Amino acid sequence: MRIAYQITGNGPFDVVWAPGTMSHLDLDWGIPQRALFFDRFSKFCRLIRFDKRGTGLSDRPVKMATLEERTDDIRSHAGAISWLTISSTALLWTPEASYFGAYRIANRGCENLIGLFIYNVFT
């Protein structure tokens, strides 16, 4: 399974954007408000975004991914670009659909993870 990712900026820490229900790395740049947001955000950090499996530029799965598989996707793509091993600090940023995976990553003791930013979560 290939997971598409994109890195913009080169700030002193990493922000990993774990997408929600839908994402598309290329199409995001065609929406002026999103492009401006990502451009400005990348001025103070290294922004790492990816398309989760089955969306955007990532491979389409044969079956629906489990929570563990989605968590592994975040961890494996992050490991491939070394944000949890080389970068001094990292923040994981996720909307409603990915927050369980983010909790799982944070609970596994990632030493360089300085925080979790979760939005649009309903109880």
Phi and psi in degrees as a GROMACS rama.xvg file:
@    title "Ramachandran Plot"
@    xaxis  label "Phi"
@    yaxis  label "Psi"
@TYPE xy
-99.2114  128.003  ARG-2
-108.051  120.984  ILE-3
-76.3936  137.649  ALA-4
-141.484  163.986  TYR-5
-145.757  139.061  GLN-6
-119.349  128.94  ILE-7
-130.888  149.948  THR-8
83.0409  170.756  GLY-9
-151.599  41.6789  ASN-10
-69.8269  -178.141  GLY-11
-74.7824  -10.2453  PRO-12
-144.143  164.089  PHE-13
-100.444  143.7  ASP-14
-122.063  119.677  VAL-15
-100.248  118.031  VAL-16
-93.9545  104.87  TRP-17
-88.437  115.023  ALA-18
-68.6323  160.749  PRO-19
-87.5048  -131.391  GLY-20
-65.0769  -43.0994  THR-21
-132.759  150.769  MET-22
-161.101  155.107  SER-23
-156.706  107.709  HIS-24
-55.4451  -43.9931  LEU-25
-74.3093  -44.3506  ASP-26
-67.0628  -28.2386  LEU-27
-55.7022  -37.0387  ASP-28
-71.9337  -16.4381  TRP-29
-84.9393  -7.6042  GLY-30
-100.887  109.306  ILE-31
-51.3063  -42.368  PRO-32
-65.5267  -42.043  GLN-33
-69.3187  -41.0472  ARG-34
-61.5142  -43.913  ALA-35
-63.2621  -43.3952  LEU-36
-58.9406  -50.4904  PHE-37
-65.0068  -38.3018  PHE-38
-63.2624  -47.5834  ASP-39
-67.0485  -39.5935  ARG-40
-62.7333  -35.6508  PHE-41
-74.6648  -4.66276  SER-42
-74.9466  -24.4665  LYS-43
-118.558  2.68825  PHE-44
-154.185  174.134  CYS-45
-97.4795  109.781  ARG-46
-90.4667  123.319  LEU-47
-115.59  112.995  ILE-48
-116.57  154.124  ARG-49
-148.248  159.21  PHE-50
-95.8646  123.445  ASP-51
-66.714  162.569  LYS-52
-55.8642  136.757  ARG-53
88.2928  -4.42927  GLY-54
-127.133  160.113  THR-55
53.3773  -127.801  GLY-56
-92.7088  -1.09849  LEU-57
-79.7614  159.392  SER-58
-61.9787  151.545  ASP-59
-88.9755  127.595  ARG-60
-78.1862  159.612  PRO-61
-77.1279  -34.6653  VAL-62
-131.799  165.159  LYS-63
-65.5176  137.363  MET-64
-73.6912  143.443  ALA-65
-81.5548  167.796  THR-66
-59.2199  -42.0485  LEU-67
-61.987  -41.539  GLU-68
-65.7038  -41.8177  GLU-69
-65.2428  -39.5363  ARG-70
-63.0341  -43.2482  THR-71
-62.908  -34.0822  ASP-72
-60.4952  -46.4316  ASP-73
-61.672  -48.3974  ILE-74
-63.9707  -43.1571  ARG-75
-71.6526  -40.6358  SER-76
-70.1772  -35.2349  HIS-77
-66.8242  -40.3491  ALA-78
-63.4717  -35.8254  GLY-79
-65.1166  -30.0501  ALA-80
-106.146  9.2302  ILE-81
63.1932  30.9909  SER-82
-73.9335  -21.3704  TRP-83
-99.9667  -0.188782  LEU-84
-119.489  -39.7986  THR-85
-97.9677  -43.7748  ILE-86
-60.424  141.683  SER-87
-69.0289  -35.7627  SER-88
-146.981  153.255  THR-89
-146.145  147.093  ALA-90
-120.916  132.677  LEU-91
-100.987  123.623  LEU-92
-119.259  124.364  TRP-93
-147.911  144.703  THR-94
-89.0305  -169.332  PRO-95
-49.1364  -45.6852  GLU-96
-76.3824  -12.4818  ALA-97
-115.869  4.87698  SER-98
-69.237  -29.2646  TYR-99
-63.6816  -41.7087  PHE-100
-63.4207  -39.1729  GLY-101
-64.3396  -42.5849  ALA-102
-59.95  -41.9774  TYR-103
-62.5059  -42.1156  ARG-104
-65.0511  -45.8719  ILE-105
-62.7258  -37.0959  ALA-106
-73.9071  -13.3683  ASN-107
-88.8807  10.2533  ARG-108
75.588  43.3529  GLY-109
-70.7762  111.99  CYS-110
-60.5119  -36.7901  GLU-111
-88.9928  -2.95521  ASN-112
-76.2003  112.672  LEU-113
-93.0847  -12.4048  ILE-114
-178.574  167.315  GLY-115
-124.992  125.899  LEU-116
-114.226  110.63  PHE-117
-121.263  130.329  ILE-118
-131.963  161.962  TYR-119
59.7171  33.5584  ASN-120
-97.5259  130.991  VAL-121
-112.758  143.361  PHE-122
